[in-house]
Amino acid sequence: MAIGLNVVFMGRFGYPSGMASTKRIQHFIDHLQAFPATTRVLQLRPTGEGTPGGQGGNHQGTEYRRIGADLKLDWRLPVALFWYHWNGIGMLKKWRTDGAMDVLYCYGGVTAENVLLIVAGKRLGYKVVFDIVEDNTYIDDKLTLPGKLKWLAGEILDRYLLGLADGVVVISSYLRSLYGKKIALSVPLCLIPISARCDLSATGGREPGPMKFVYAGSFAKKDGIELLLEAFEKVHQKKGNCQLMLCGTGGSVENYQARIAANPAIRYVGYLDDAEFYRFLQGADVLCVTRTGSTYANAGFPFKLGEYLATGNPVIVSDVGDVRRYLSHMEDAIIVEPGNAVAIAGALEYCLDHPETAAKIGQSGAAKCRQYFDPAANGRLLVELIRRL
C-alpha cells in the first residue's frame, strides 16, 4: 500500500483492557503497527470491569479516547447526547490524516450508538469497515425495555444503512453467508476468525490433586453455564476428585451465585486482569466452552476457544458454528452436542478417566490454533481487505 494508512477502531468495548472484543481489536492493532500504520481507538460508552477510568490515553503507541460514559436515561440525556456526538466527531476530525488512507473500523457493525459517527466519518473521507461478530436477530438473553429498543434500532439500521460500509469483516461462515446476501457485490467481504497467541512455555504437565475444569468468559445465556454446572455436579457426585473454576463477568453471574456457594467444589474467582487471566487458563487441566445450540450461539464463534486451545490444555467444546471447520473430535478437542448436559458430563468424566489421552488432545489443539488462529495471519487478511476498499 503506497500511501500511508490510518485506522480508527470504534465500538463499545473495553480498551486497553477487556475481554473478547478488546483482544480481537488489539491483535489487529499489533499487526497494523508493524505494517506500519497509525492506529487509534474511539471507545463508545465504556462499561464493565476491566475498563479503567478517565477519558483516554495512550496504550503501546495507540491513542484512545472514551466518550459517552455519562449517557443515562434521565432529563440530562439530550445534552449528554449532543456532547457525545460533538466529542466523537471532533476526534474523527482530529485523527483524520492528510495524504493517508483513513479507515473507520466499526466493531459490531452499524448501531444506534455509532450511526451518526459513521455518517460523519464518511463525510470526512473515511473508508468504513464493519466487523460483524454476532447475529443479534436471534439474541437469546432477556432484554430490558431500553435493551429491546436498542435491539430494534440495531435491526432497522442493519437492514437499511448497511450500505454505509465500504468493506465487511465477519467472524464465521454463518455470518459470511448472511452478509454476503445483504451487501452489494462491489463491497469486499472477508471472513477473519478468532485469534490467539500460542505460548506453551508455561505448560509442564498436570499438577497432583483434583482435576481442575475451568470456564472463563461471559455469563450470557448462549454460554451454557447452566449446562456446565449441571454436568459438573453429576460428575463430582459420582467421581469426586475434581473442581470447577469459573472466571469472568456479566449481568447474569448473580443467577448462579447461590448454586456456586452451595458446592465447595465450585469456585467463582470474578474478573481477572490480563496477566492473572492467562495464568488462570494455564493452570487449568481442562477448559470448557459449553455453548447452547441456539441460532445466536451458532452464528458467532467463541473467542475464548482460541485462547483455550493456545494453552495446550485439552478443551471440551460444543459443536456450534465453525468448530468442526477447524477441529476434529477426539483429535484436537472433545466436541460435544450443544445444549446437552449429559454429553458434557460424559466429556468431563472421560478427562478424569483418561488424563494422558486428554493431554495429547490438548497439544494437538494448540497446533490447530497456530495453524488457523494466528493473529499475524488475521492481520494480513485485514490489510488485504483494506487494499480492496
RAHUNOR-V34171 format. One record per pair of residues at least 24 apart in sequence whose ideal C-beta (glycine too) atoms are under 7 Angstrom apart, sorted by the first residue. I is the first residue (numbers start at 1). J is the second residue. D is the distance in Angstrom with one decimal. If there is no record, write none. Layout:
BEGIN
i=I j=J d=D
i=I j=J d=D
END
This chain:
BEGIN
i=1 j=387 d=6.0
i=3 j=99 d=6.8
i=3 j=100 d=6.0
i=3 j=101 d=5.5
i=4 j=97 d=6.6
i=4 j=99 d=6.4
i=4 j=100 d=3.5
i=4 j=101 d=6.9
i=5 j=35 d=6.7
i=5 j=37 d=3.8
i=5 j=100 d=6.3
i=5 j=101 d=5.3
i=5 j=386 d=6.9
i=6 j=37 d=6.8
i=6 j=38 d=4.5
i=6 j=95 d=7.0
i=6 j=97 d=4.3
i=6 j=100 d=4.6
i=6 j=101 d=6.8
i=6 j=102 d=5.0
i=6 j=103 d=6.9
i=7 j=32 d=5.8
i=7 j=37 d=5.8
i=7 j=39 d=5.3
i=7 j=103 d=4.6
i=7 j=105 d=5.7
i=8 j=40 d=4.8
i=8 j=42 d=5.9
i=8 j=92 d=6.8
i=8 j=95 d=5.6
i=8 j=104 d=5.3
i=8 j=105 d=6.7
i=9 j=41 d=4.9
i=9 j=105 d=4.8
i=9 j=107 d=6.6
i=10 j=42 d=4.3
i=10 j=44 d=6.6
i=10 j=104 d=6.1
i=10 j=105 d=6.7
i=10 j=106 d=5.4
i=10 j=107 d=7.0
i=10 j=114 d=6.2
i=10 j=117 d=6.7
i=11 j=44 d=6.2
i=11 j=106 d=6.3
i=11 j=107 d=3.2
i=11 j=108 d=5.3
i=12 j=44 d=4.8
i=12 j=45 d=5.5
i=12 j=108 d=7.0
i=12 j=113 d=6.2
i=13 j=43 d=6.8
i=13 j=107 d=6.0
i=14 j=46 d=6.5
i=14 j=48 d=6.2
i=14 j=50 d=5.0
i=14 j=51 d=4.3
i=15 j=41 d=5.0
i=15 j=43 d=5.1
i=15 j=64 d=5.3
i=16 j=59 d=3.8
i=16 j=64 d=6.9
i=17 j=50 d=4.4
i=17 j=51 d=6.9
i=17 j=52 d=6.9
i=17 j=273 d=6.3
i=17 j=274 d=6.2
i=18 j=50 d=4.9
i=18 j=51 d=6.4
i=19 j=50 d=7.0
i=19 j=217 d=7.0
i=19 j=218 d=6.8
i=20 j=303 d=3.5
i=20 j=304 d=6.8
i=21 j=107 d=6.0
i=23 j=303 d=6.7
i=24 j=195 d=6.8
i=24 j=303 d=6.5
i=25 j=107 d=6.4
i=27 j=195 d=4.7
i=27 j=375 d=4.0
i=27 j=378 d=6.5
i=27 j=379 d=6.9
i=28 j=379 d=6.0
i=28 j=382 d=5.6
i=29 j=62 d=5.6
i=30 j=375 d=6.6
i=31 j=375 d=6.5
i=31 j=376 d=5.9
i=31 j=379 d=2.4
i=32 j=379 d=6.7
i=33 j=61 d=6.1
i=35 j=383 d=6.4
i=38 j=97 d=6.7
i=40 j=64 d=6.8
i=40 j=95 d=5.1
i=42 j=88 d=6.4
i=42 j=91 d=5.7
i=44 j=68 d=5.5
i=44 j=113 d=5.2
i=44 j=114 d=6.2
i=45 j=69 d=6.7
i=45 j=71 d=5.8
i=45 j=113 d=6.2
i=48 j=249 d=6.4
i=49 j=249 d=4.9
i=49 j=271 d=4.1
i=50 j=271 d=6.1
i=50 j=273 d=6.9
i=65 j=91 d=5.1
i=73 j=146 d=6.3
i=85 j=116 d=5.5
i=85 j=117 d=6.9
i=88 j=117 d=4.7
i=89 j=117 d=6.5
i=89 j=120 d=4.5
i=92 j=117 d=6.8
i=92 j=120 d=6.1
i=92 j=121 d=5.3
i=92 j=124 d=5.8
i=93 j=124 d=6.3
i=96 j=124 d=5.4
i=96 j=125 d=6.7
i=101 j=127 d=6.8
i=102 j=126 d=4.6
i=102 j=127 d=6.8
i=103 j=127 d=5.0
i=103 j=129 d=6.1
i=103 j=386 d=6.0
i=104 j=128 d=5.0
i=105 j=129 d=4.9
i=105 j=131 d=6.5
i=106 j=130 d=5.2
i=106 j=131 d=6.7
i=107 j=131 d=4.8
i=108 j=133 d=6.8
i=109 j=158 d=6.1
i=110 j=157 d=4.7
i=110 j=158 d=6.1
i=110 j=161 d=5.1
i=110 j=162 d=6.6
i=110 j=164 d=6.2
i=111 j=154 d=5.2
i=111 j=157 d=6.5
i=112 j=150 d=5.9
i=112 j=153 d=4.1
i=112 j=154 d=6.4
i=112 j=157 d=6.6
i=115 j=157 d=5.6
i=115 j=161 d=6.4
i=118 j=164 d=5.4
i=122 j=164 d=6.3
i=127 j=166 d=4.4
i=127 j=389 d=4.5
i=128 j=164 d=5.7
i=128 j=165 d=5.5
i=128 j=166 d=5.2
i=129 j=165 d=6.9
i=129 j=166 d=6.6
i=129 j=167 d=4.4
i=129 j=169 d=6.2
i=130 j=165 d=4.8
i=130 j=168 d=5.0
i=130 j=169 d=7.0
i=131 j=169 d=4.6
i=132 j=168 d=6.5
i=132 j=169 d=7.0
i=132 j=170 d=4.9
i=132 j=175 d=5.3
i=132 j=179 d=6.0
i=133 j=171 d=4.6
i=133 j=300 d=5.6
i=134 j=299 d=6.0
i=134 j=300 d=4.7
i=135 j=175 d=6.5
i=135 j=178 d=6.5
i=135 j=296 d=6.6
i=135 j=299 d=3.7
i=138 j=294 d=6.6
i=138 j=295 d=4.0
i=138 j=296 d=4.3
i=138 j=299 d=6.7
i=139 j=296 d=5.5
i=140 j=221 d=4.9
i=140 j=222 d=6.0
i=140 j=294 d=4.9
i=140 j=296 d=4.9
i=141 j=220 d=5.5
i=141 j=221 d=4.9
i=166 j=389 d=4.9
i=167 j=385 d=5.3
i=167 j=388 d=6.9
i=167 j=389 d=5.3
i=169 j=385 d=6.6
i=171 j=300 d=6.1
i=171 j=301 d=5.0
i=172 j=299 d=6.5
i=172 j=300 d=5.9
i=172 j=301 d=4.5
i=172 j=321 d=5.1
i=172 j=322 d=5.2
i=173 j=322 d=5.4
i=173 j=325 d=6.5
i=174 j=298 d=6.2
i=174 j=299 d=4.9
i=174 j=321 d=6.2
i=175 j=299 d=6.2
i=188 j=385 d=5.5
i=188 j=388 d=4.3
i=188 j=389 d=6.8
i=190 j=381 d=5.8
i=190 j=385 d=4.5
i=192 j=378 d=5.1
i=192 j=381 d=4.9
i=192 j=382 d=6.3
i=193 j=301 d=6.2
i=193 j=372 d=6.6
i=193 j=373 d=6.2
i=194 j=301 d=5.7
i=194 j=303 d=4.8
i=194 j=305 d=6.5
i=194 j=306 d=4.1
i=194 j=373 d=5.5
i=195 j=306 d=6.1
i=195 j=373 d=5.1
i=195 j=374 d=6.9
i=195 j=375 d=4.3
i=195 j=378 d=4.7
i=196 j=306 d=3.4
i=196 j=307 d=4.9
i=196 j=309 d=6.6
i=196 j=310 d=4.1
i=196 j=369 d=5.7
i=196 j=373 d=5.1
i=197 j=310 d=6.2
i=197 j=375 d=6.0
i=198 j=310 d=4.5
i=198 j=366 d=5.5
i=198 j=369 d=5.5
i=198 j=370 d=5.1
i=200 j=312 d=4.6
i=200 j=366 d=6.2
i=202 j=282 d=4.7
i=203 j=282 d=6.8
i=203 j=312 d=4.8
i=206 j=285 d=5.4
i=206 j=355 d=6.1
i=206 j=359 d=6.9
i=210 j=241 d=5.1
i=210 j=242 d=5.2
i=210 j=243 d=4.9
i=211 j=241 d=6.6
i=211 j=242 d=4.6
i=211 j=285 d=4.7
i=211 j=286 d=6.7
i=211 j=351 d=6.6
i=211 j=352 d=5.7
i=212 j=243 d=5.2
i=212 j=245 d=5.8
i=212 j=283 d=6.8
i=212 j=284 d=5.3
i=212 j=285 d=4.7
i=213 j=242 d=6.3
i=213 j=243 d=6.9
i=213 j=244 d=5.0
i=213 j=285 d=7.0
i=213 j=286 d=5.0
i=213 j=288 d=5.9
i=213 j=348 d=6.2
i=214 j=245 d=4.7
i=214 j=281 d=6.8
i=214 j=284 d=3.7
i=214 j=287 d=5.2
i=214 j=288 d=6.8
i=215 j=246 d=5.3
i=215 j=288 d=5.0
i=216 j=247 d=4.2
i=216 j=248 d=5.6
i=216 j=277 d=6.7
i=216 j=280 d=6.4
i=216 j=281 d=6.3
i=216 j=304 d=6.5
i=217 j=248 d=4.8
i=217 j=304 d=4.6
i=218 j=248 d=5.8
i=218 j=250 d=4.6
i=219 j=248 d=6.2
i=219 j=250 d=3.9
i=219 j=252 d=4.3
i=219 j=253 d=4.9
i=220 j=250 d=6.1
i=220 j=252 d=6.3
i=221 j=292 d=6.8
i=222 j=291 d=5.8
i=222 j=292 d=5.5
i=222 j=294 d=6.0
i=222 j=296 d=5.4
i=222 j=297 d=4.1
i=223 j=291 d=6.2
i=224 j=290 d=4.2
i=224 j=291 d=5.0
i=224 j=292 d=4.9
i=224 j=318 d=6.7
i=225 j=256 d=6.0
i=227 j=290 d=5.2
i=227 j=339 d=6.7
i=227 j=341 d=4.7
i=227 j=344 d=5.9
i=228 j=288 d=5.7
i=228 j=290 d=4.5
i=228 j=344 d=6.3
i=229 j=256 d=6.6
i=229 j=259 d=6.1
i=230 j=341 d=4.3
i=231 j=341 d=4.7
i=231 j=344 d=3.7
i=231 j=345 d=3.9
i=231 j=348 d=6.0
i=232 j=266 d=7.0
i=232 j=348 d=6.4
i=233 j=263 d=6.8
i=234 j=345 d=4.9
i=235 j=345 d=5.2
i=235 j=348 d=4.6
i=235 j=349 d=5.3
i=236 j=265 d=5.1
i=239 j=349 d=6.4
i=239 j=352 d=5.5
i=241 j=352 d=6.9
i=242 j=352 d=6.2
i=243 j=267 d=6.8
i=245 j=269 d=6.6
i=247 j=272 d=5.7
i=247 j=280 d=5.7
i=281 j=307 d=6.4
i=281 j=308 d=6.8
i=281 j=311 d=5.1
i=282 j=311 d=5.4
i=284 j=313 d=5.3
i=285 j=313 d=6.6
i=286 j=313 d=6.5
i=286 j=314 d=5.2
i=286 j=316 d=6.3
i=286 j=351 d=4.8
i=286 j=358 d=6.6
i=287 j=311 d=7.0
i=287 j=313 d=5.5
i=287 j=315 d=5.0
i=288 j=316 d=4.8
i=289 j=315 d=6.6
i=289 j=317 d=4.3
i=289 j=318 d=6.4
i=290 j=316 d=6.9
i=290 j=318 d=5.5
i=290 j=344 d=5.3
i=291 j=318 d=4.3
i=291 j=320 d=4.9
i=291 j=338 d=5.7
i=292 j=338 d=5.9
i=292 j=339 d=4.9
i=293 j=320 d=6.7
i=293 j=338 d=3.5
i=293 j=339 d=4.1
i=297 j=338 d=6.8
i=306 j=369 d=6.0
i=306 j=373 d=4.4
i=309 j=365 d=4.4
i=309 j=366 d=5.9
i=309 j=368 d=6.6
i=309 j=369 d=3.9
i=310 j=366 d=6.4
i=310 j=369 d=5.0
i=312 j=362 d=5.2
i=312 j=363 d=5.6
i=312 j=366 d=4.3
i=313 j=362 d=4.7
i=314 j=351 d=6.3
i=314 j=358 d=4.1
i=314 j=359 d=6.5
i=314 j=361 d=4.8
i=314 j=362 d=3.9
i=315 j=362 d=7.0
i=315 j=365 d=5.6
i=316 j=344 d=6.8
i=316 j=347 d=4.5
i=326 j=368 d=6.0
i=326 j=372 d=4.8
i=327 j=365 d=6.9
i=327 j=368 d=5.9
i=330 j=361 d=6.6
i=331 j=361 d=6.8
i=331 j=364 d=5.6
i=332 j=361 d=6.7
i=332 j=364 d=4.8
i=332 j=365 d=4.5
i=332 j=368 d=4.7
i=333 j=361 d=6.6
i=333 j=365 d=5.3
i=334 j=361 d=6.6
END
